[in-house]
C-alpha cells in the first residue's frame, strides 16, 4: 500500500464514524497532511469533538484532550517546574501540549491569557518554561473546537492566535437524511455490547512521510501568482472589488499565502494527484482566509458574512 492510498484509507475510516460532514473530514485530513492546526466552529451537538477524536483514534500517536474552562491556567497546558525536596531541585512536569495530537475542546471558553499560551507551541513547535526551551513532537498538531461567540461564556480568540491556525472550518446543521442516519447508528450502537476500540489506520511515521510527499507536489508558477493575487486582494479591495471594500477592515498577512499553498497541495494529495489545480485553491481558500480577515462595523450592521465577502473576492480575482 502506498502512502497516498493509506491516507485515502484514513479518510474512509473517518466516514465510517461521522455521518455526512464531508468537507469537515476532508479538511481535518488536509490539516494533518499540511502539518498545521485546525479550528472547527459550530453550535454544540454538531459532532465537532467526535470528528476530531475520530481522527486522533485513526492515527497511532499520543493524544490528549484538554477541556478549556474559565479557570484554566497557562501552566495547565505547558507544564510547570515542581520543587523536589529530596533532591533540592526543580523537576519539570510536562503538560498536555507535549502529546502529538492535542484536542483543545471549546477553546474559546478560556480567557485570552490561557489561549496565548498556545502561541509559541503552535508556531515554533516548542515550549519555554522557566527559561528552558523544550521541543514538541514532530507530529505536533492542535485541533481546536469552539462555539460561536454568541454562545454564553465564550471569549474571542486573539487575532495573533487565530493566524496560527491553518484552517478555520464552520459547521451547519446536517440534512434530515443525515440526521436520520445519525439516529439509526446511535440506536444500533446502544444495542451492542461494549465494542472494541477502533484500531489505528496509520501511524505517526507514515503521516510524516506523507507530509514530505505533499511538500514535493507541483505548484505551477501561474498558480503561485494566483495565490499571491488572492491574498493581496484582501488588502486592496477598493481596487479589486469596491462594492465589498467597506466590509473588511484588515486584510490577510503573508501567512495566509503560505497557508493556501500548503493546504491546496495537501488537498490535491488527498484527491490522488501530484499537482495542484486552480480548483484546489478555490476550494481551500475560504477556510484559510475566514479567520484572518477582520470585518468592519458596517459588515456587522448590514449582516454581511465573511463567507459572502470571500466569495465575491474570489470571483473578482481571475484564475489562470
Backbone torsions as a table, in degrees:
resi	resn	phi	psi	omega
1	UNK	NA	128.1	178.5
2	UNK	-74.8	164.8	178.4
3	UNK	-62.0	-39.7	-178.9
4	UNK	-65.4	-39.0	178.0
5	UNK	-70.5	-30.9	176.8
6	UNK	-66.4	-38.1	176.5
7	UNK	-66.0	-38.2	176.8
8	UNK	-62.8	-37.1	177.0
9	UNK	-66.8	-36.2	175.7
10	UNK	-61.6	-46.3	-179.8
11	UNK	-61.6	-39.4	179.7
12	UNK	-66.8	-37.0	179.3
13	UNK	-64.8	-33.6	177.7
14	UNK	-66.1	-37.2	179.5
15	UNK	-65.7	-24.9	178.0
16	UNK	-74.1	-20.7	-178.2
17	UNK	-97.8	-40.8	-175.0
18	UNK	-108.3	128.8	177.9
19	UNK	-84.6	130.8	179.7
20	UNK	65.7	-142.5	178.5
21	UNK	48.5	43.7	-178.0
22	UNK	-58.4	-44.7	-178.9
23	UNK	-62.0	-43.0	179.6
24	UNK	-59.5	-47.5	-177.8
25	UNK	-64.3	-41.1	176.9
26	UNK	-60.1	-43.8	-176.7
27	UNK	-68.4	-34.3	177.4
28	UNK	-63.5	-43.3	179.1
29	UNK	-69.0	-38.3	177.2
30	UNK	-59.3	-44.3	179.6
31	UNK	-62.9	-40.9	178.0
32	UNK	-61.8	-43.1	-178.3
33	UNK	-70.1	-33.8	-177.0
34	UNK	-84.2	-8.0	179.7
35	UNK	71.7	30.2	-178.8
36	UNK	-109.6	-161.2	178.6
37	UNK	-127.8	152.6	-174.4
38	UNK	-129.6	140.8	176.4
39	UNK	-115.3	121.0	-178.2
40	UNK	-110.4	120.8	-176.6
41	UNK	-117.3	136.8	177.2
42	UNK	179.4	166.7	178.7
43	UNK	-65.9	156.4	177.3
44	UNK	-57.6	142.0	175.7
45	UNK	92.8	8.9	-178.5
46	UNK	-101.0	19.7	174.2
47	UNK	70.1	26.9	177.4
48	UNK	-62.1	-55.6	-177.8
49	UNK	-64.9	-37.9	-179.5
50	UNK	-62.0	-42.0	-179.3
51	UNK	-66.4	-44.4	179.8
52	UNK	-64.6	-42.6	179.0
53	UNK	-64.5	-36.1	178.8
54	UNK	-62.9	-40.2	177.8
55	UNK	-65.8	-42.1	179.5
56	UNK	-63.4	-39.0	179.5
57	UNK	-66.8	-31.5	-177.0
58	UNK	-78.5	-14.1	178.6
59	UNK	-109.1	124.4	-179.5
60	UNK	-76.9	83.7	-177.8
61	UNK	-147.6	160.3	178.3
62	UNK	-67.9	136.3	-173.5
63	UNK	-133.2	142.6	177.1
64	UNK	-143.4	130.1	174.8
65	UNK	-101.7	133.1	177.8
66	UNK	-121.4	120.4	177.5
67	UNK	-87.4	112.7	-177.6
68	UNK	-78.8	129.7	-179.2
69	UNK	-135.9	162.6	-178.4
70	UNK	-60.6	-23.3	-177.9
71	UNK	-97.3	8.6	178.9
72	UNK	-68.5	143.5	179.8
73	UNK	-112.2	154.0	179.1
74	UNK	-54.5	-39.0	179.8
75	UNK	-65.0	-21.5	177.0
76	UNK	-68.1	-18.5	178.0
77	UNK	-98.8	-48.7	-172.7
78	UNK	-83.3	-26.3	-170.3
79	UNK	100.1	172.7	-176.9
80	UNK	-153.0	160.9	175.1
81	UNK	-82.1	128.9	-179.6
82	UNK	-117.1	131.6	-177.5
83	UNK	-72.9	129.9	177.4
84	UNK	-104.6	103.6	-175.5
85	UNK	-65.8	-27.3	-179.2
86	UNK	-69.2	-38.4	-179.4
87	UNK	-94.8	-15.4	-177.2
88	UNK	68.4	31.6	-178.2
89	UNK	-143.3	174.7	179.1
90	UNK	-102.8	135.3	174.9
91	UNK	-111.1	139.5	-178.9
92	UNK	-88.1	124.4	176.0
93	UNK	-100.2	113.7	-176.1
94	UNK	-65.0	142.4	175.1
95	UNK	-91.6	179.5	-176.9
96	UNK	-64.7	-18.5	-179.8
97	UNK	-68.8	-9.4	178.8
98	UNK	-85.0	7.7	173.4
99	UNK	-88.4	163.6	-176.7
100	UNK	-75.1	-39.3	177.0
101	UNK	-124.1	124.9	-177.7
102	UNK	-119.9	125.3	174.2
103	UNK	-97.6	110.2	176.2
104	UNK	-93.6	93.0	-172.4
105	UNK	-82.5	129.7	-177.9
106	UNK	51.4	56.3	-173.0
107	UNK	-59.3	-28.8	-177.0
108	UNK	-88.7	17.7	170.8
109	UNK	-97.8	0.6	175.5
110	UNK	-106.8	149.9	-179.3
111	UNK	-68.5	167.2	-173.0
112	UNK	-59.5	-32.1	-178.6
113	UNK	-61.0	-38.3	179.3
114	UNK	-74.6	-43.4	179.3
115	UNK	-59.6	-36.8	-179.4
116	UNK	-68.9	-18.9	177.7
117	UNK	-65.1	-17.9	179.8
118	UNK	-82.8	-15.1	-170.7
119	UNK	-57.3	-53.5	-178.2
120	UNK	-63.5	-40.1	-178.8
121	UNK	-63.5	-44.3	-175.6
122	UNK	-72.4	-35.5	-177.0
123	UNK	-88.5	-47.1	-173.7
124	UNK	-99.0	-9.5	-176.7
125	UNK	55.4	44.0	177.4
126	UNK	-154.1	164.4	179.3
127	UNK	-134.4	136.5	177.7
128	UNK	-115.0	118.6	178.2
129	UNK	-133.1	128.9	179.3
130	UNK	61.4	32.1	178.4
131	UNK	80.0	0.6	180.0
132	UNK	-109.6	128.4	179.9
133	UNK	-98.2	130.0	-178.3
134	UNK	-123.8	134.2	-178.1
135	UNK	-77.9	146.7	175.0
136	UNK	-93.4	165.6	-179.0
137	UNK	-60.0	149.0	-179.2
138	UNK	-57.7	-32.8	-178.0
139	UNK	-79.8	-7.8	-169.0
140	UNK	-39.3	127.1	-177.1
141	UNK	-148.9	131.2	176.3
142	UNK	-103.8	123.9	173.8
143	UNK	-115.2	110.6	-174.2
144	UNK	-110.4	145.2	172.2
145	UNK	-116.7	148.2	175.1
146	UNK	-145.1	150.8	174.8
147	UNK	-90.5	154.4	178.3
148	UNK	-56.2	149.3	-175.6
149	UNK	-63.5	-18.3	179.1
150	UNK	-71.6	-16.5	-179.5
151	UNK	-71.7	148.7	-179.2
152	UNK	-66.0	141.1	174.7
153	UNK	78.3	23.5	179.1
154	UNK	-109.8	152.6	178.0
155	UNK	-121.8	142.3	175.5
156	UNK	-70.3	138.9	177.5
157	UNK	-73.8	142.4	176.7
158	UNK	-61.1	144.8	-179.0
159	UNK	-58.0	-36.9	-179.3
160	UNK	-63.6	-35.0	178.9
161	UNK	-75.9	-40.2	177.9
162	UNK	-56.8	-38.4	-177.4
163	UNK	-65.9	-18.8	179.7
164	UNK	-80.7	-14.9	177.2
165	UNK	-81.4	130.7	177.7
166	UNK	-64.3	-46.9	-177.2
167	UNK	-129.6	149.4	171.9
168	UNK	-124.2	113.0	-175.0
169	UNK	-107.0	133.9	175.9
170	UNK	-112.1	140.5	-176.7
171	UNK	-113.5	148.7	175.4
172	UNK	-122.3	174.9	-179.9
173	UNK	-65.4	147.5	176.6
174	UNK	-71.9	164.0	175.1
175	UNK	-71.0	168.2	179.5
176	UNK	-62.7	-38.6	179.5
177	UNK	-64.4	-41.6	178.9
178	UNK	-67.1	-39.5	-179.8
179	UNK	-66.8	-35.4	175.9
180	UNK	-64.1	-40.0	178.3
181	UNK	-66.0	-37.9	176.2
182	UNK	-59.9	-44.7	-180.0
183	UNK	-62.1	-44.2	-179.2
184	UNK	-64.0	-43.2	-179.6
185	UNK	-65.0	-39.7	-178.5
186	UNK	-67.4	-40.6	178.2
187	UNK	-65.7	-38.3	177.5
188	UNK	-65.6	-37.5	-179.8
189	UNK	-66.3	-40.5	-178.9
190	UNK	-66.2	-26.2	-179.8
191	UNK	-78.7	-18.8	-177.1
192	UNK	-80.6	157.0	169.2
193	UNK	-71.6	175.9	-178.9
194	UNK	-53.7	115.8	-177.4
195	UNK	-81.4	147.3	177.5
196	UNK	-69.4	144.2	178.9
197	UNK	-62.5	146.7	-179.2
198	UNK	-63.4	137.8	179.4
199	UNK	-79.7	142.9	177.5
200	UNK	-60.8	144.7	-179.3
201	UNK	-91.1	-39.4	179.9
202	UNK	-136.2	168.6	177.7
203	UNK	-116.6	176.4	-175.6
204	UNK	-63.1	-37.5	-178.9
205	UNK	-62.3	-39.1	179.6
206	UNK	-69.3	-36.6	177.3
207	UNK	-62.4	-43.9	179.7
208	UNK	-64.9	-36.2	176.4
209	UNK	-65.3	-42.4	178.9
210	UNK	-63.2	-38.5	177.4
211	UNK	-60.5	-39.3	177.5
212	UNK	-63.6	-39.3	178.7
213	UNK	-68.3	-36.7	177.4
214	UNK	-62.0	-40.3	-179.1
215	UNK	-64.2	-18.2	-178.9
216	UNK	-100.4	4.1	177.1
217	UNK	-64.6	147.1	-177.0
218	UNK	-77.3	127.1	173.9
219	UNK	-123.2	106.8	-174.6
220	UNK	-62.3	147.8	178.4
221	UNK	-54.7	-35.6	179.1
222	UNK	-64.1	-34.6	178.9
223	UNK	-77.0	-32.4	173.3
224	UNK	-59.6	-45.3	178.5
225	UNK	-65.4	-36.1	178.4
226	UNK	-61.9	-43.7	178.5
227	UNK	-63.1	-45.1	179.1
228	UNK	-61.7	-40.3	-179.6
229	UNK	-64.2	-38.5	179.2
230	UNK	-62.8	-48.5	-177.8
231	UNK	-68.3	-40.9	178.8
232	UNK	-62.4	-32.3	-179.4
233	UNK	-64.0	-28.1	179.6
234	UNK	-67.4	-18.4	-178.5
235	UNK	-99.0	-8.6	-179.3
236	UNK	-139.5	51.1	-178.0
237	UNK	-63.7	-27.7	-179.0
238	UNK	-62.6	-23.1	178.0
239	UNK	-95.8	-37.1	-175.7
240	UNK	-83.3	-47.9	-177.2
241	UNK	-143.3	76.9	-174.3
242	UNK	-60.0	-24.4	-178.3
243	UNK	-70.6	-17.5	178.8
244	UNK	-117.3	4.0	-175.9
245	UNK	-61.2	-32.1	-175.7
246	UNK	-73.2	-6.1	-177.0
247	UNK	-94.3	-12.0	-177.8
248	UNK	-118.6	122.0	179.8
249	UNK	-87.0	-40.7	-178.0
250	UNK	-134.7	130.3	179.4
251	UNK	-83.4	-174.0	-176.6
252	UNK	-85.7	153.8	179.7
253	UNK	-90.8	172.1	176.4
254	UNK	-57.9	-19.8	176.3
255	UNK	-62.7	-28.2	176.8
256	UNK	-68.1	-36.4	177.3
257	UNK	-60.6	-47.1	179.0
258	UNK	-64.6	-38.8	-178.8
259	UNK	-63.4	-44.7	-179.4
260	UNK	-64.0	-42.7	-179.5
261	UNK	-62.5	-47.3	-178.9
262	UNK	-66.4	-44.6	-177.1
263	UNK	-68.3	-38.2	178.8
264	UNK	-64.8	-38.4	177.5
265	UNK	-65.0	-41.7	178.7
266	UNK	-65.5	-37.4	178.5
267	UNK	-67.0	-41.2	176.8
268	UNK	-62.2	-40.3	178.1
269	UNK	-62.7	-43.3	178.6
270	UNK	-63.1	-31.6	179.8
271	UNK	-83.7	2.9	172.9
272	UNK	87.4	18.3	180.0
273	UNK	-112.7	162.7	177.3
274	UNK	-110.4	20.3	177.9
275	UNK	-148.2	156.3	-179.8
276	UNK	-95.0	138.1	178.2
277	UNK	-112.0	163.4	176.4
278	UNK	-58.3	-33.5	179.4
279	UNK	-64.3	-35.0	177.0
280	UNK	-61.2	-42.6	-179.0
281	UNK	-66.7	-45.4	-179.7
282	UNK	-63.9	-36.6	-178.7
283	UNK	-69.0	-39.7	-172.0
284	UNK	-93.5	-21.2	-174.7
285	UNK	-56.8	-44.2	179.8
286	UNK	-57.6	-37.8	-179.8
287	UNK	-72.3	-21.6	177.4
288	UNK	-86.5	-22.2	-175.3
289	UNK	-102.4	-24.1	-170.5
290	UNK	-54.4	-38.3	-176.6
291	UNK	-97.8	1.7	-177.1
292	UNK	-107.3	-8.4	177.6
293	UNK	-100.3	136.0	179.3
294	UNK	-104.4	116.7	-178.2
295	UNK	-75.1	158.6	176.6
296	UNK	-88.1	173.5	175.3
297	UNK	-63.5	-35.1	179.5
298	UNK	-59.5	-39.0	179.7
299	UNK	-62.8	-39.8	179.9
300	UNK	-70.9	-42.6	-178.3
301	UNK	-64.2	-42.8	-178.0
302	UNK	-87.9	3.5	178.1
303	UNK	54.4	43.1	176.1
304	UNK	-91.5	114.0	-177.3
305	UNK	-75.1	153.9	176.8
306	UNK	-63.2	-34.3	179.8
307	UNK	-62.5	-38.3	177.9
308	UNK	-66.5	-41.4	179.0
309	UNK	-63.5	-44.5	-179.8
310	UNK	-63.6	-40.2	178.2
311	UNK	-60.6	-44.0	178.2
312	UNK	-66.8	-36.0	178.5
313	UNK	-64.1	-46.1	-179.4
314	UNK	-64.4	-33.2	177.2
315	UNK	-68.6	-24.2	-175.9
316	UNK	-85.9	-16.5	-179.1
317	UNK	-99.2	114.2	-177.4
318	UNK	-64.6	133.3	178.3
319	UNK	-84.7	149.1	179.8
320	UNK	-70.3	NA	NA
